[in-house]
Each structure stands twice: as structure tokens, then as C-alpha cells.
Amino acid sequence: MLIGDLLTNSAAAQPEKLAIVAGDQKTTYRELNESANQIANALIDHGLTQDQNISIFSANHFDYPTIYFGAAKSGAVLAHLSTRFSAGELMHVINKTDISTVFVNVSLLENLMSVTENTPELSRIIVFGGPAPAEESIETLESFIADASVSEPDVDIAETDAFAITYTGGTTGFPKGVVVNHASRVIGSVRAEREFDMRPDDAMCCSTPLFHIAGLFVWFQTAIKIGSTCVMMPAWNPDEFIDMVENRGVTSAFLVPTQVNSVISHPEFTAERLKNWRYCNFGGAPTSVAQLERMLAALPDMVWQEQYGQSEAGNLTVRPPEFNLSKSNSIGRAYSDLELAIFDRDDKPLPTGEPGEVVTKGPHKMIEYYKDPQQTKDVFTADGWLKTGDIGYLDEDGFLFLVDRSKDMIISGGENVYPTEIEDALYTHEAVNECAVFGIPDDHWGELPAAHVVLEAGKTITEEELIDYCAAAIARHKRPRLVKFVDSLPKTAVGKIQKNAIKETYWKGRDRSI
């Protein structure tokens, strides 16, 4: 099965059912499939399916699903650009991924145009969601597809062909392009349909960005496969979400823990207002036992189901609702047909209860990091296991417990934040001699970046000034929220800064010190 088949099959089964709702815009499965076919045929007609990478730069707007499935049906590889990229990140990704064409929502056109002078391979900009400015280098989606057929495209695609690139942070702070094929993401939806409590008669809120694996491949794509109605939410707003459940028919959602918290702690929250909300799948960041207990107490009739995965490996584990309390520290167990194990540093399997690196094997793995053979080689073992970078252990029932995250990655509100990028920004300030960036617990965001800083002799700067300095150098959400000035940083015998020793005070007594 190919990605495009997920939509084609649902359109054949229930052509007049609502597929997408985005504000006042609506489309049926038949209309969505025909529009996707038109995009696919236009891409083929314009020769944009081979030797050129294309991309989409948008929040969860009405045309995103059409472009996604259209690209998948054409045989093209579609790169999903984050709306949270800084100008530097956007420029880096476009150049590193050899992107020649961008489908951009009109609300982000100015962001894109700000980097075009430094992205020489970008030759085509196609605007959707509103009128485009009268510039020769810009065209509208309507003009791009004007002469394209709505029939199923005639193109030969294999399940092993690449079809998408999503981005994850790298050890240098710049995003890495994760290349996946049709089979790897189809099987993710097959598993989700089987083991999640998603139903065809649900109206599913799609608030998690479609440029993220969880929002796109795990949640939205599975909803299309089973024939649900997808309600697009371009930006998270708990007031709007409560209204969507109370008055606009939404019955299920995938949310990161910070979103859940913003709903149940909302000043106008009542269980009565959210009585139509049947199912919540959550993940993307740590959920403490205390927060889980608050969730269960606030909406006891809700089906709460946690899941875990990553860009490189897709969705990996799910915790059935009946284990929410008895396995509350766990992130679930592997899907019934998925290989998952714990390895030591020599890539040998560890017994039950012993912590090591979480690894996985099977068709759900990525193909590669785009144009990065060394990092691709580093993430795979000699016999093909993919190393997730997460440290955990399996209990006697097969449930996975995470105890650390390798490379010190911080997960804040479902976003991956890499300390190296923040440290690089700090080190550019003349007052900074040494620094260590790490995650500290936060009841709303899960984790927030913090920094311990050793100043140069004779230099002074305030905490607020250094935080503002970082916010001007990198994406604002990555700035440290706490800066502590110290005389020295703890180090190993070979001079490596011991971040775990620094973090210990902040995480002491927490349920999950990741």
C-alpha cells in the first residue's frame, strides 16, 4: 500500500463524507481525493517529481492535506518545513535539502521571501490560502493546477520509494532531514488504527502541526485511513478547542501534555462543557504521574491513551488506558508486530529491568538523514537496528520506561530543543567563559531550557540581559528561562561537563527525570 492509497480507498468507500473542516472551508473525501489528484498531475506535468525536492511551509491550513496527498501520489518527495524555523534555520534547511519549489501559505510568505537571496536553488514559490503579490517569481496554487486532470495519476511508485522529509534537531543545533518511504509510514497508520481507540465516526481535532511526525503521520494520516472527519486547527488555543468540543462536534484529539494542561486548568473549564470529548491520545513530551492523575480526575470518562515515537522510527509504543495507573511511569509497550529492544554500549541486548539505549528494527525505520551519511551511519547498528537516542528499560510485562535522553535533548511543549544550539549562542557573548545548558522541570511545558554560566574574569551581565541576548540569536522558544551564574562547572577526569550532576538538584523528587 502507498500513502496515496489511504485517501483513494477512503474516498471510494465514503465519497460524500466530510474529510476536512478548516473554519468555514469544508471538503468531502471525493473532493479531497480529486484535488490531491490535480496536485499530483500538476507536479508531474511541471516535471517536479524527480531530481528536484519540493516542500510545504504552512500551519494546519485547509490546503495542507491536499498538497500532502498530491505530492505522495505524484512520486515526489515533499519536505515539511517547520513554521517555527528561525530565518537562519529556514535558509539552512532549504539549501541543505536542495529544495527548488515551496508551497507556502500566504501568512508565511514574508518569512520565506526574507531568505530567498540566500537560497539560490529555490526557483519556484507557489502561494496558497490567499492572494499572492504581483511578483514574477510567485504564482498561486490555482494557476499552478489550472490545467491538471482530477483523474488518478499514472505513475509507477514503489513502497520503498522516499516520499517525505521531516526535520529533527541535530547535535550542531541545525535540523536534520529525516527521509522516509511509503511503507514506513503506512505501517504506522496500520498499527495506530489497530491499537489506538480512533473511530470512523469521530471528528478529530488536528492541532499538532502537520510538519511534525505525530501530527501528520500518526494522527492525521490515520484519521484519513479510517475515514474520520479532520478538523484543522492552525494555532493552539484552549478557548477555541473547548468551543470546538462543546459546539462544533469534535470528539477526539491528539495533544501534547502542555495542551492538555492548558485545557484542564483553563478558568472556564468544566467537565460538562467537554462531555463530547471521547478520546485523547497524548505524547510528544514527558507526562508526570501528577499531571496524569490530574487529567484522570478532571475528565474521568475520557479515554486517555499515551503513545511514544520519534521522527526516525515513527510511532513505537502505546499504553492501553487500563494501564494508566498501574503503569503510570511507563510510556507503553511496543506495538504487537514491532521489534523493540534495549542495547548496551556494545550494541548487545540487555535483560529485563536493565537500562540502556532503546533500539528498534523493521520497515518503520527511516531511510536516512538527507545528505548526511555519517550521522545516518552513526544511528544504525551493524545489523540494522535504529538507535533512538533514548535511554530506558523494559519491565517483565514489556512496558518501556524512559530514564534519560541521550545527547541531553530537551523536550519543551512537544518541541525538541538541543542544548548545543543554545550553548553556541551563549558562547558568542564576550562575557561568557563556560556554560552548560540542560532541561529543568516545568509543570506546563514539561521541560524548559536552563543554563549555568561561568563569566569571564572582570565581566558582568544580568540574567535578563543574557536571556534576551539568546532570544535575539536563536528561535525565541529555545531561549533559556533560567540563567544561574556559577564559579565553576563540574567535570569528568577528561574535562567533560557533567550535566547530570547539575540537573540533579532541579529534578530531585520528580516522577520522571528525563
C-alpha positions as CSV (number, residue, x, y, z in Angstrom):
1,M,0.0,0.0,0.0
2,L,1.1,3.6,-0.8
3,I,0.4,6.8,1.1
4,G,-1.9,8.0,-1.6
5,D,-3.9,4.8,-1.4
6,L,-5.1,5.8,2.2
7,L,-7.0,8.7,0.7
8,T,-8.1,6.9,-2.5
9,N,-9.6,4.0,-0.5
10,S,-11.5,6.2,1.9
11,A,-12.8,8.3,-1.0
12,A,-14.1,5.2,-2.7
13,A,-15.7,3.9,0.5
14,Q,-17.5,7.1,1.5
15,P,-17.1,9.8,-1.1
16,E,-19.6,12.3,0.3
17,K,-18.4,12.2,3.9
18,L,-16.7,15.3,5.2
19,A,-13.0,14.8,5.2
20,I,-11.6,18.2,6.1
21,V,-13.0,21.1,8.0
22,A,-11.0,24.3,8.4
23,G,-13.0,27.2,9.7
24,D,-15.7,27.9,7.1
25,Q,-13.9,25.7,4.5
26,K,-15.0,22.1,4.1
27,T,-14.3,19.3,1.6
28,T,-15.6,15.7,1.2
29,Y,-13.4,12.7,0.7
30,R,-14.3,12.7,-3.0
31,E,-13.4,16.3,-3.4
32,L,-10.2,15.9,-1.4
33,N,-9.1,13.0,-3.5
34,E,-9.8,14.8,-6.7
35,S,-7.9,17.9,-5.5
36,A,-5.0,15.7,-4.5
37,N,-5.0,14.1,-7.9
38,Q,-5.0,17.5,-9.5
39,I,-1.9,18.5,-7.4
40,A,-0.2,15.2,-8.3
41,N,-0.9,15.6,-12.1
42,A,0.3,19.3,-11.9
43,L,3.5,18.2,-10.3
44,I,4.0,15.6,-13.0
45,D,3.2,18.0,-15.8
46,H,5.7,20.5,-14.4
47,G,8.4,17.9,-14.1
48,L,8.6,18.3,-10.3
49,T,8.6,14.6,-9.3
50,Q,12.2,13.6,-10.0
51,D,15.6,15.2,-9.2
52,Q,14.0,18.2,-7.5
53,N,12.9,18.3,-3.9
54,I,9.7,20.2,-3.1
55,S,8.4,21.5,0.2
56,I,5.5,22.9,2.1
57,F,5.7,25.8,4.6
58,S,2.4,26.1,6.4
59,A,0.5,25.7,9.6
60,N,-2.6,23.4,9.6
61,H,-4.5,25.2,6.9
62,F,-7.1,23.9,4.5
63,D,-4.9,23.1,1.6
64,Y,-2.1,21.3,3.5
65,P,-3.8,17.8,3.3
66,T,-4.4,18.3,-0.5
67,I,-0.7,19.2,-1.1
68,Y,0.5,16.3,1.1
69,F,-1.5,13.6,-0.6
70,G,-1.0,15.2,-4.0
71,A,2.8,15.0,-3.6
72,A,2.6,11.5,-2.3
73,K,0.5,10.4,-5.3
74,S,2.9,12.1,-7.8
75,G,6.1,10.3,-6.7
76,A,7.7,13.5,-5.5
77,V,9.4,13.9,-2.1
78,L,7.8,16.6,0.0
79,A,9.8,18.3,2.7
80,H,7.7,19.6,5.6
81,L,9.2,22.9,6.9
82,S,8.5,24.0,10.4
83,T,6.7,27.3,10.9
84,R,8.9,27.8,13.9
85,F,12.1,27.8,12.0
86,S,14.2,31.0,12.5
87,A,15.4,32.7,9.3
88,G,18.8,31.0,9.7
89,E,17.2,27.6,10.2
90,L,14.9,28.1,7.2
91,M,17.7,29.1,5.0
92,H,19.9,26.2,6.1
93,V,17.2,23.6,5.6
94,I,16.2,24.9,2.1
95,N,19.8,24.8,1.0
96,K,20.8,21.6,2.7
97,T,17.7,19.8,1.3
98,D,18.2,21.1,-2.2
99,I,14.6,22.5,-2.3
100,S,13.6,24.0,-5.6
101,T,9.9,24.6,-5.0
102,V,8.0,25.7,-2.0
103,F,4.2,25.6,-1.4
104,V,3.8,28.4,1.1
105,N,0.7,29.6,3.0
106,V,0.3,33.3,2.4
107,S,0.7,34.1,6.1
108,L,4.3,32.8,5.9
109,L,5.3,34.3,2.5
110,E,7.1,37.2,4.1
111,N,9.2,34.8,6.2
112,L,10.1,32.8,3.1
113,M,10.9,35.9,1.0
114,S,13.3,37.1,3.6
115,V,15.7,34.2,2.8
116,T,15.4,34.0,-1.0
117,E,18.5,36.0,-1.7
118,N,20.5,33.3,0.1
119,T,18.7,30.2,-1.3
120,P,19.9,30.0,-4.9
121,E,18.3,26.7,-5.7
122,L,14.8,27.9,-4.7
123,S,13.3,28.8,-8.1
124,R,9.6,28.4,-7.6
125,I,7.2,29.8,-5.0
126,I,3.6,28.7,-5.0
127,V,1.2,30.6,-2.6
128,F,-2.0,29.2,-1.2
129,G,-4.5,30.4,1.3
130,G,-4.9,33.9,-0.1
131,P,-3.9,36.2,-3.0
132,A,-0.3,36.3,-3.9
133,P,1.6,39.6,-4.5
134,A,2.1,40.5,-8.2
135,E,5.7,39.3,-8.5
136,E,7.1,37.3,-11.4
137,S,8.7,34.8,-9.0
138,I,5.5,34.0,-7.2
139,E,2.5,32.0,-8.5
140,T,-0.8,30.9,-7.0
141,L,-1.8,27.3,-6.3
142,E,-4.9,27.9,-8.5
143,S,-2.7,28.9,-11.5
144,F,-0.3,26.0,-10.8
145,I,-3.0,23.4,-11.1
146,A,-5.2,25.1,-13.6
147,D,-4.8,22.6,-16.5
148,A,-4.3,19.5,-14.4
149,S,-6.5,16.4,-14.5
150,V,-8.5,15.2,-11.5
151,S,-8.0,11.6,-12.5
152,E,-5.8,9.2,-10.6
153,P,-2.2,10.0,-11.8
154,D,-0.5,7.4,-14.0
155,V,2.8,7.0,-12.2
156,D,4.9,4.0,-11.0
157,I,5.7,4.2,-7.3
158,A,7.2,1.5,-5.1
159,E,6.5,1.2,-1.3
160,T,10.2,1.6,-0.7
161,D,10.4,5.0,-2.6
162,A,11.0,8.1,-0.5
163,F,8.0,10.4,-0.2
164,A,8.6,12.8,2.7
165,I,11.2,14.6,4.7
166,T,10.5,15.9,8.2
167,Y,13.0,17.7,10.4
168,T,14.5,16.9,13.8
169,G,17.2,18.8,15.7
170,G,20.9,17.8,15.2
171,T,23.9,17.8,17.5
172,T,25.0,21.0,15.9
173,G,21.7,22.6,16.6
174,F,20.6,22.7,13.0
175,P,17.7,20.5,11.9
176,K,18.3,17.2,10.2
177,G,16.2,15.9,7.3
178,V,14.6,12.6,8.1
179,V,13.8,10.8,4.8
180,V,11.0,8.1,5.0
181,N,9.4,5.9,2.4
182,H,5.8,4.9,1.8
183,A,6.0,1.6,3.6
184,S,7.4,3.1,6.8
185,R,4.5,5.5,7.3
186,V,1.7,3.3,6.0
187,I,2.6,0.6,8.6
188,G,2.5,3.3,11.3
189,S,-1.1,4.1,10.4
190,V,-2.0,0.4,10.2
191,R,-0.7,0.0,13.8
192,A,-2.4,3.1,15.0
193,E,-5.7,2.0,13.6
194,R,-5.3,-1.3,15.3
195,E,-4.2,-0.2,18.7
196,F,-5.5,3.3,19.2
197,D,-9.1,4.0,20.1
198,M,-9.7,6.0,16.9
199,R,-13.1,5.6,15.2
200,P,-14.5,6.4,11.8
201,D,-17.4,8.4,13.3
202,D,-15.0,10.7,15.3
203,A,-14.4,14.3,14.4
204,M,-10.7,14.6,15.1
205,C,-9.1,17.9,16.1
206,C,-5.7,18.2,14.3
207,S,-4.0,20.9,16.4
208,T,-0.5,19.4,16.5
209,P,1.4,20.8,13.5
210,L,1.4,18.7,10.4
211,F,5.1,19.3,9.9
212,H,5.6,17.0,12.9
213,I,5.6,13.3,12.8
214,A,2.9,12.9,15.5
215,G,0.5,15.4,13.9
216,L,1.0,14.2,10.3
217,F,1.9,10.6,10.1
218,V,0.4,9.2,13.3
219,W,-2.7,11.3,13.9
220,F,-3.9,13.0,10.7
221,Q,-2.9,10.3,8.3
222,T,-4.5,7.5,10.4
223,A,-7.7,9.6,10.6
224,I,-7.9,9.7,6.8
225,K,-7.2,6.0,6.5
226,I,-10.2,5.1,8.7
227,G,-12.4,7.8,7.2
228,S,-12.8,10.2,10.1
229,T,-13.5,13.9,9.7
230,C,-10.4,16.0,10.4
231,V,-10.9,19.5,11.9
232,M,-7.9,21.7,11.3
233,M,-6.5,24.0,14.0
234,P,-3.7,26.3,12.7
235,A,-2.6,27.5,16.1
236,W,-3.3,26.1,19.5
237,N,-5.9,28.0,21.6
238,P,-7.5,26.3,24.6
239,D,-10.6,28.6,24.4
240,E,-11.1,27.6,20.7
241,F,-10.6,23.9,21.5
242,I,-13.2,23.9,24.3
243,D,-15.6,25.6,21.9
244,M,-14.9,23.1,19.2
245,V,-15.7,20.2,21.5
246,E,-18.7,21.9,23.1
247,N,-20.3,23.4,19.9
248,R,-18.6,22.1,16.7
249,G,-18.7,18.3,17.2
250,V,-15.0,17.5,17.9
251,T,-14.8,14.2,19.8
252,S,-11.2,13.2,19.7
253,A,-7.7,14.8,19.6
254,F,-4.0,14.2,19.8
255,L,-2.4,16.7,22.2
256,V,1.0,17.2,23.8
257,P,0.9,17.4,27.6
258,T,1.1,21.2,27.7
259,Q,-2.0,21.4,25.6
260,V,-3.9,19.0,27.9
261,N,-2.8,21.1,30.8
262,S,-4.0,24.3,29.3
263,V,-7.4,22.8,28.8
264,I,-8.0,21.2,32.2
265,S,-6.5,24.2,34.0
266,H,-8.5,26.7,32.0
267,P,-10.5,29.1,34.2
268,E,-13.7,28.3,32.2
269,F,-13.1,24.5,32.2
270,T,-15.9,22.2,33.3
271,A,-16.4,18.5,32.6
272,E,-19.9,19.3,31.3
273,R,-18.5,21.6,28.6
274,L,-16.2,18.8,27.4
275,K,-18.7,15.9,27.7
276,N,-18.5,15.3,23.9
277,W,-14.7,14.8,24.1
278,R,-14.4,11.0,24.0
279,Y,-10.8,10.2,23.3
280,C,-7.5,11.9,23.8
281,N,-4.2,10.4,22.5
282,F,-1.2,12.2,24.1
283,G,2.5,12.2,23.9
284,G,5.4,14.1,22.4
285,A,6.8,15.1,25.8
286,P,7.1,13.7,29.3
287,T,3.9,13.5,31.3
288,S,4.5,13.3,35.1
289,V,2.4,11.0,37.2
290,A,1.0,14.0,39.0
291,Q,-0.2,15.5,35.7
292,L,-1.7,12.2,34.6
293,E,-3.6,12.0,37.9
294,R,-5.0,15.5,37.3
295,M,-6.1,14.5,33.8
296,L,-7.9,11.4,35.0
297,A,-9.6,13.4,37.9
298,A,-10.6,16.3,35.6
299,L,-12.2,14.0,32.9
300,P,-12.7,10.6,34.4
301,D,-14.9,9.3,31.5
302,M,-12.3,10.3,28.9
303,V,-10.3,7.5,27.1
304,W,-6.7,8.7,27.8
305,Q,-4.0,6.9,25.8
306,E,-0.3,7.8,25.8
307,Q,2.0,7.0,22.9
308,Y,5.7,7.4,22.1
309,G,7.7,7.6,18.9
310,Q,10.2,9.7,17.0
311,S,10.8,11.1,13.6
312,E,13.4,8.5,12.6
313,A,11.3,5.5,13.7
314,G,7.7,6.5,13.6
315,N,5.3,5.5,16.4
316,L,6.8,2.9,18.7
317,T,4.8,2.3,21.8
318,V,1.3,2.8,23.2
319,R,-0.1,2.5,26.7
320,P,-3.6,0.9,26.8
321,P,-5.9,3.0,29.0
322,E,-6.4,0.2,31.5
323,F,-2.7,0.6,32.5
324,N,-2.8,4.4,33.0
325,L,-2.5,4.0,36.8
326,S,-0.6,0.7,37.2
327,K,2.0,1.6,34.6
328,S,1.8,5.4,35.0
329,N,5.6,5.9,34.8
330,S,5.8,3.9,31.6
331,I,5.2,5.2,28.1
332,G,3.6,2.0,27.0
333,R,4.6,-1.2,25.2
334,A,5.7,-1.8,21.7
335,Y,3.0,-2.4,19.0
336,S,2.3,-6.1,18.7
337,D,4.2,-6.6,15.5
338,L,7.1,-4.2,16.2
339,E,10.6,-5.1,17.3
340,L,12.0,-3.0,20.2
341,A,14.9,-3.8,22.5
342,I,17.3,-2.3,25.0
343,F,21.0,-2.4,24.0
344,D,24.2,-1.7,25.9
345,R,27.1,0.4,24.5
346,D,28.4,-2.5,22.6
347,D,25.0,-3.0,20.8
348,K,24.2,-6.1,22.7
349,P,20.7,-6.8,24.2
350,L,20.2,-6.2,27.9
351,P,17.9,-8.2,30.1
352,T,14.6,-7.1,31.6
353,G,15.0,-4.2,34.0
354,E,18.4,-3.1,32.9
355,P,18.6,0.4,31.4
356,G,20.3,1.0,28.1
357,E,19.6,2.6,24.7
358,V,16.2,2.0,23.1
359,V,16.6,0.4,19.7
360,T,14.1,-0.8,17.1
361,K,14.1,-2.7,13.8
362,G,11.7,-3.1,11.0
363,P,10.0,-1.4,8.0
364,H,9.0,1.6,10.1
365,K,12.6,2.9,10.2
366,M,13.7,6.0,8.2
367,I,15.8,5.6,5.1
368,E,18.5,8.2,6.0
369,Y,19.3,11.7,7.2
370,Y,19.3,13.6,3.9
371,K,22.8,14.2,2.6
372,D,24.3,13.2,5.9
373,P,25.9,9.8,5.5
374,Q,28.0,9.9,8.7
375,Q,25.1,10.7,11.0
376,T,23.0,8.1,9.2
377,K,25.7,5.5,9.8
378,D,26.0,6.5,13.4
379,V,22.3,6.0,14.2
380,F,22.2,2.4,12.9
381,T,23.9,-0.7,14.3
382,A,25.8,-3.1,12.1
383,D,22.9,-5.4,11.8
384,G,20.3,-2.7,11.1
385,W,18.8,-1.7,14.5
386,L,18.0,2.0,14.7
387,K,19.3,3.7,17.8
388,T,16.6,6.1,19.2
389,G,19.0,8.0,21.4
390,D,16.7,7.4,24.4
391,I,17.7,5.5,27.5
392,G,15.2,3.2,29.1
393,Y,14.4,-0.2,30.3
394,L,11.6,-2.8,29.7
395,D,9.8,-4.4,32.6
396,E,8.6,-8.0,32.8
397,D,5.3,-7.1,31.0
398,G,7.1,-5.4,28.1
399,F,6.4,-1.8,29.2
400,L,9.0,0.8,28.3
401,F,10.2,3.2,31.0
402,L,12.4,6.1,29.9
403,V,15.1,7.2,32.4
404,D,17.2,9.6,30.3
405,R,17.6,11.1,26.9
406,S,20.9,10.8,25.2
407,K,22.7,13.9,23.8
408,D,20.8,15.9,26.5
409,M,17.9,16.8,24.3
410,I,15.2,18.9,25.9
411,I,11.6,18.4,25.1
412,S,9.6,21.5,25.8
413,G,5.9,21.5,24.9
414,G,6.5,18.7,22.4
415,E,9.3,20.6,20.7
416,N,12.8,19.2,20.6
417,V,15.4,21.7,21.9
418,Y,19.1,20.9,21.6
419,P,21.3,22.5,24.3
420,T,24.2,22.7,21.9
421,E,22.4,25.4,19.9
422,I,21.8,27.5,23.0
423,E,25.3,27.0,24.2
424,D,26.7,28.1,20.9
425,A,24.6,31.3,21.2
426,L,25.8,31.9,24.8
427,Y,29.4,31.4,23.8
428,T,29.2,34.2,21.3
429,H,28.8,36.7,24.1
430,E,32.0,38.2,25.3
431,A,31.1,37.9,29.0
432,V,30.6,34.1,28.8
433,N,33.6,31.9,29.7
434,E,31.9,28.5,30.1
435,C,28.3,27.3,30.1
436,A,26.1,24.2,30.3
437,V,22.5,24.1,29.1
438,F,20.1,21.5,30.3
439,G,16.4,20.9,30.8
440,I,14.6,21.7,34.1
441,P,11.1,20.5,35.0
442,D,8.1,22.7,34.3
443,D,4.5,21.8,35.1
444,H,3.2,23.4,32.0
445,W,5.9,22.8,29.3
446,G,7.3,19.6,30.7
447,E,10.8,20.9,30.4
448,L,12.4,24.3,29.9
449,P,16.0,25.2,28.9
450,A,18.2,26.5,31.8
451,A,21.8,27.4,31.8
452,H,24.7,27.5,34.3
453,V,27.2,30.2,33.2
454,V,30.8,30.9,34.3
455,L,31.6,34.6,33.4
456,E,34.9,35.9,32.1
457,A,37.0,37.5,34.8
458,G,36.0,41.1,35.2
459,K,32.9,40.8,33.1
460,T,29.4,41.4,34.3
461,I,25.9,40.8,32.8
462,T,22.5,40.2,34.3
463,E,20.4,37.1,33.8
464,E,17.7,39.1,31.9
465,E,20.3,40.6,29.5
466,L,21.8,37.2,28.7
467,I,18.3,35.6,28.1
468,D,17.4,38.5,25.8
469,Y,20.7,38.0,24.0
470,C,19.9,34.4,23.3
471,A,16.3,35.3,22.2
472,A,17.8,37.6,19.5
473,A,20.3,34.9,18.3
474,I,18.0,31.8,18.1
475,A,14.3,31.0,17.9
476,R,12.7,32.6,20.9
477,H,11.1,29.4,22.3
478,K,14.6,28.0,22.6
479,R,16.0,30.7,24.9
480,P,16.9,29.7,28.5
481,R,14.3,30.6,31.0
482,L,16.8,30.5,33.9
483,V,20.4,31.5,34.0
484,K,22.5,30.9,37.1
485,F,26.0,32.4,37.4
486,V,28.4,29.9,39.0
487,D,32.2,29.9,39.8
488,S,32.8,26.6,38.0
489,L,31.1,23.6,36.3
490,P,31.5,20.0,37.4
491,K,33.6,18.0,35.0
492,T,34.9,14.5,34.5
493,A,38.5,13.5,34.6
494,V,38.8,14.1,30.9
495,G,37.2,17.6,31.1
496,K,33.6,16.8,30.0
497,I,31.0,18.9,31.8
498,Q,28.8,16.7,34.0
499,K,25.3,17.9,33.2
500,N,23.6,15.2,35.1
501,A,25.3,16.4,38.3
502,I,24.0,19.9,37.6
503,K,20.5,18.7,36.8
504,E,20.1,16.6,39.9
505,T,19.1,19.4,42.2
506,Y,16.4,20.6,39.8
507,W,14.9,17.1,39.2
508,K,15.1,15.8,42.7
509,G,11.8,14.2,43.8
510,R,10.3,14.4,40.3
511,D,8.4,11.4,38.9
512,R,10.3,11.3,35.6
513,S,13.7,12.9,35.4
514,I,14.3,12.9,31.7
